[in-house]
Amino acid sequence: MAYMPIKIPDSLPARAVLESENIFVMTEYRALHQDIRPLRVLILNLMPTKIVTEIQLMRKLSNSPIQVDVELMYTSTHRSTHTSMEYLESFYRTFDEIRDNYYDGMIITGAPVESYDFEQVNYWPELVEIMEWTKTHVFSTFHLCWGAFAGLYYHYGIPKHNFDKKVFGVFSHDIMDSTNPLFRGFDDTFMAPHSRNTEVLESDIRSCDALELLAVSPQVGVFAAATPDKRQVFVIGHLEYDADTLSTEYFRDVKKGMDTAIPENYFPDDDPGKPPKVTWRASGQLLYSNWLNYYVYQATPYDLRDL
């Protein structure tokens, strides 16, 4: 398998993990001596477990021959309780530090704030400013899980709705448009993990002229939508998840004494004592590779100031 050279800070902890998986991580020195224009990708990491999320996303951005320069950003208006300021100041940047930059692509991650209205989230005003800024400074923005809910609400006024019970497990999804390049190479149906309490309605996506519905699940609803010009992508499931992500969450909740259901279609025979089987890895690699290739590399201007 050919891997994309990802350029990240030499001392970022994710580097050792990625290199141990035979992923080509390019040093800053080597990148500076290559006569090419790499793709510039910014990750706004809203998750408390930042290192885990970094590794998951960088792993998915690795399956292509295109060089990608990855930068990490956090919201300065929210104080992280799981990641030290020393780590953030070493490897992350704030919006004020990058607002004059231009990027080929950007990923806005999910966040564990589903129980709040958007306006109740303490960094919502900053996120609104960032999402507005992406219109002029980022070619294609990939909104993930709660980031997708936030983007759909801010850009198109589409609300999120609460489920009666938490969606937790791995579910089957159908491709709505097999010709859309974001799902090129996918099977007609594919599996993807979910862990969420909210949804957006398929009818709301279909009634929005600015959006195309790309994939849905008969069980858990909308999975993906995008604008026809490739500038905005919204993905609600978690094809970047590791094999043990759902099990870690499940056992954490059980240890707290919570009445958490066993994640569906995840443990063999629904037995938490058996290691879970990954049924989404190939689809995850394909989704992020397709986004980088067809939505970013093939479409972004050579001079990002022409956005």
N, C-alpha and C positions, 0 to 999 in steps of 0.2 A: 504494500500500500504506500502511495506517495503522500508525504506529509508536507503541509505548508510550513515554511519557516516563520515562526512567530517571534517578533522582537519584543522582549520585555526587559525590565531592569535586571541586571546580572544577579543581584542578591535577593530578588523576590523569592519567597519560599516555594511558590508554585513551580518554579523552574526545575527543582530537583525531582518533584513528582512527575512532571511532564517528561523530563529526560529519561526517567526510569521506565516510562511506557514507550520509549523509542520515538518520541515526538521531537521533531527538529526545532529546537529553541535557539534562535540566533542571538549571538552576543551583540551588544551595542557597537563594539569596535568593528566587527565584521559588517554589520549593516551600514555603517557610515562609509565603508569602502566599496559598496556596490552601486553601480551606475544604473539604477532603476528607480521608478517612483513607486514605493510600496503603498498599499491601502492603509489609510489611517482610520483606526476603529477605536471609539471611546466607549468604555463600559461604565455606566452609572450604577454602582453597586449599592442597592438599598437593603440588602439582606444583612442581618446581624452576624451571621457566620460568613464573613467576607472571604476568607481564604478558601473555604469549600466551594463557594460560588465561583470564585476566580478560576479554580482548577476545572470545574465542570464546563464552564463556557470556553476557556482556552483550549480544552481538549476538543471541543466541537468545532472550533475555528481552525483546526489543524489539518484538515483533510483536503488540501488543495495545493497546487504548486505556486500559488500567489503569495508573495511576502506581505505580511500584515504587521503593522506597528500598533501595538495595543497600549492604550493609556487608561488609567483607572481614575474614577472620580467619586467623591462622596458628597453628601449634602452637609454644608457647614452649619445649617440651622438645626441639626439633630445631633445630640451627643450619643455616640455609640457606647453601649454598655458591654459589648462582647469583643470589641477590637480596640486595642490601645491607641491613644493619640500618637504615640511614637511610631507605630506601624503605619497609621494613616498618613502622617506627615512624611514618612520615608517613601511610600509607594503610591500614594493617592494625591490628587489635586482637587482643589475646590473650583466651583463655577467661576468665581472671580479670576482665577488663574488661567482659565482656558477660554473665556468668553470671546476673545478675539481670534481664536483658532477656527479652522474649517476641517471637517472630517468627512470621509467617504461614507462611513457607517457608524451607527451608535446602537448600543443595547441598553435599554432601561429595564432593570431586573424587577422581579417581584419583591414584596415586602409583607411582613406578618401584621398587617394593619386592616385586614378585611372587615373587622367588626366596627370600624369607624366610618362615618361619612367622610368623603374626600376632604371637605373643608375642615374637619376636625383633626386631621393629621398635622402634626406640628411643623413639618417641612413642606406642606402643600403650597404655600406661596412661592417658595424657592423652586419647587418642581414645576409649577405653572410657568415660571419665568424660563426655566430650562426647556420645557416642551415648546414654548413659543419660539425660543432661540433656534431650536432644531430646524424650523422651517426655512431659515436663511443660512445656517451654518453646517448642516448635515444633509448628505444626499439621501440616505435611507436609514430610517430609525426603526429598530426592531424592539417592540414593546412586549415584555414577557410577564405572564400571569397577572399579578396586581398591577404591574406596569402597563399591561394591556387594558385593564379596566380603567386605570387612570387616564390613559391616552384616549380611549374611546369616549370617555366622559368629557375630557377637556376639549378635544378637537371637534367632536360631533354631537355632544350632549346626550350620549347613550348611557343610561343608568345601569348600575349593577343591582341584582336582586338576590336575596338570601334564599338558600336552599333550606328545606325542612330539616335535613341532616347533612353532615359533612360528606362531600364527595372525596373518597379516599381509596385509591387503588389504581389499577391499570385497565384501561377501557379501549374498546374498539372504536375506530373512527372511519368515516367515509370521505373520499375526495369528491368535492362538488364540481371541480373543473380540472380534468386531467391534463388540459393543455397549459395550465398556468405553470410557469417555470419554477415557482417556489416548491411545487410538489412533483417536479419532473423526476421520473425514475421510481416513484413510490408505487407500491401495490395499491389496488383499488381500496383496500381497507388496511389499516395499520393500527398498532397498539401504542398507547401513550399514557404515562403516569399523570395522576392528578391528586392534589391535596388542597382542597379549598372549600369555602362555605358559601360562595357567591357565584353568580353567572351573569352573562348578558343574554338577552333573548334573540333567537334567530330572526324573529319578525322585525326587531329593531335594526339589525344589520341589513336585512333585505330591503327595508324601507328607506335606507340611507343611500342616496344616489352616488355619494362619493366613495362607497365601499363595495368590494366584491367579497362574497362569502366563499371561502376556499375549502374548509373542512369542518365537519360536524360529527358528533357522536350521538347515536340513538339513545344512549343512556345519560350522558352528561352535557349534551348541548354543544354550543359553538366551540370550535377549537381554534380556527384561524380565519382572519379576514385581512384584506389589504386594499390600498388605493391602487387604481389601474396604473398610475405613473410610477409605482414602486417606491414612493417616498415614505410611506407609512405602512408598517406591518404590525399586526396584533396577533399574538399566539398565546393561548390561555393555558395549555398543558405544559408539561415539563419533559420534553424529549432530551434535555441535557442531564437528567437525574442519573446518579450512580446506581449500581445494583442495590446498595444498602440504604439509600436515602429514605425510602418509605419505612423500612424496618427500623431504622434509627429513630424515626419519629414515633412509630408505634410503640416500641419498647420504652421510650422516654415517657410517653403518656401513661402507659401501664404502670411504670415505676412511680408516677405521681398519684396513682390511684384513680385515674380518670377512666370512665366507661367508654373506651375507644374500641370501635369495631375493627376486626381484622381487615386489612386492606384487601379489596376485591381483586381476584385474578392475579395474585402476586405470589404468595407462598404456595408451593405445591401441596395439593389436597387441603388448602387453607390451614396448614399446620405451621405455626410460627417457629417450630423447632427445625424446620427444613429450610435450607438456603433458598432465597428467591431466585427465579429464573428470569433473566433479562430478555424481554421480547420487543424492545424499542431501540436498541443501540444503533442498528443500521439506519433506521428512519431518522434518528437524531443527527447522525453524521450527515445524512443526505440533506436534511432541512437546512442546516447551517451552511453547508457547502453551496447549496443552491442559492441561498440568500446572498452569500458573498460573491458568487459568480454572476448570477443573472440580475440580481437587484442592486448590486454595488459595482463590481468590477466592470461589467458590460455596459453599465449605464451612467456611471459617475463621470463628470467632466475631468479632463486631465488637470486643468487648473481649477482648484476648488473655489477660488474666488468667483468663478462663473456660475455658482449655484443659483 
